[in-house]
Every structure is written in C-alpha cells, then in structure tokens.
Amino acid sequence: MMNDMIHVVVKLSESVTDLVGHEILEYGLTPQAKLGGLIALMYAKYPKLSEKMDNVELMINGKPADLQVVLKEGDEVTVDLQEMG
C-alpha cells in the first residue's frame, strides 16, 4: 500500500524553535525510516539548524537516541541544542 506511512512528532527545544520558527514539526515517513533520515530532512528544510548540527542532542520518547534508530509509528523525537561551553 502506498499509504503505509508512519507519523512522528518532533518537539523542538526553545533554542531550536528560535532557529526554525516552529515548536512542533510532524513528519510522515516510510516504514523503517531511521532517525538520521528524519534529521537530514530537517537540515535540508532548516539550514540554520544544520549549521548547529555538532551541538544537536536527540531523544526518542524521552531516551537518548542515535541516528541509526529505526522510527516507529507515534514516536516523539525531541531535538535540543547543547549549550556551547
């Protein structure tokens, strides 16, 4: 079926919201999509965020996650920026 998409919600921290202009983003992705693919989509749409990619912190459903994690229907991804210290 063509309509076999999974839906994920991306919640952005205040510092990320300042860069992209949104607090929450929603994406429809193909099954087996990885977190890295989602982040690549975000970087393509929001170049200001990609400039900060070294400081981006990612969580899925409240747990730290790396880019190889396969996303599931209803996952909540949190994107935050580490403070430069």
C-alpha positions as CSV (number, residue, x, y, z in Angstrom):
1,M,0.0,0.0,0.0
2,M,1.3,3.4,-0.9
3,N,-0.3,5.0,2.2
4,D,1.7,2.9,4.6
5,M,3.4,5.8,6.3
6,I,4.4,6.2,9.9
7,H,3.8,9.5,11.6
8,V,6.3,11.0,14.1
9,V,6.1,14.2,16.0
10,V,9.3,16.3,16.5
11,K,9.3,18.6,19.6
12,L,11.9,21.3,19.5
13,S,13.5,23.0,22.4
14,E,13.4,26.8,22.8
15,S,16.8,27.2,21.2
16,V,15.9,25.1,18.2
17,T,12.5,26.8,17.9
18,D,14.3,30.1,17.6
19,L,16.2,28.7,14.6
20,V,13.3,27.1,12.7
21,G,10.3,29.1,13.8
22,H,8.3,26.2,15.0
23,E,7.9,24.4,18.3
24,I,6.5,21.1,16.9
25,L,7.0,19.5,13.5
26,E,5.1,16.5,12.1
27,Y,6.5,14.1,9.5
28,G,5.1,11.2,7.6
29,L,7.9,8.8,6.8
30,T,8.3,5.4,5.1
31,P,8.3,2.4,7.4
32,Q,11.9,1.5,8.6
33,A,12.9,5.2,8.3
34,K,15.8,6.0,10.6
35,L,16.3,9.0,12.9
36,G,19.2,10.0,10.7
37,G,16.9,10.3,7.7
38,L,14.4,12.4,9.6
39,I,17.2,14.7,10.8
40,A,18.6,15.0,7.2
41,L,15.1,16.2,6.1
42,M,15.1,18.8,8.9
43,Y,18.6,20.0,8.0
44,A,17.6,20.4,4.3
45,K,14.5,22.4,5.2
46,Y,16.1,24.4,8.0
47,P,19.7,25.3,7.0
48,K,20.2,27.3,10.2
49,L,19.7,24.2,12.2
50,S,22.2,22.2,10.1
51,E,24.8,24.9,11.0
52,K,24.5,23.8,14.6
53,M,24.5,20.0,13.9
54,D,27.5,19.4,16.1
55,N,25.5,20.5,19.1
56,V,22.3,18.8,18.4
57,E,21.0,16.4,21.0
58,L,18.4,13.9,20.0
59,M,15.9,11.8,22.1
60,I,13.1,9.4,21.1
61,N,10.3,9.1,23.6
62,G,12.5,10.7,26.3
63,K,15.5,8.4,25.8
64,P,18.8,9.4,24.1
65,A,19.0,8.1,20.6
66,D,21.5,7.8,17.8
67,L,20.9,8.3,14.1
68,Q,20.6,4.6,13.3
69,V,17.5,4.1,15.4
70,V,14.5,2.9,13.3
71,L,11.5,5.1,13.9
72,K,8.1,3.7,14.7
73,E,4.5,5.0,14.4
74,G,3.8,7.6,17.0
75,D,7.4,8.2,18.1
76,E,8.1,11.5,19.7
77,V,11.5,12.9,18.8
78,T,13.0,15.7,20.8
79,V,15.6,18.0,19.3
80,D,17.7,20.1,21.6
81,L,20.9,22.1,21.3
82,Q,23.7,21.7,23.8
83,E,24.9,24.9,25.2
84,M,28.4,25.9,24.0
85,G,30.7,25.8,27.0
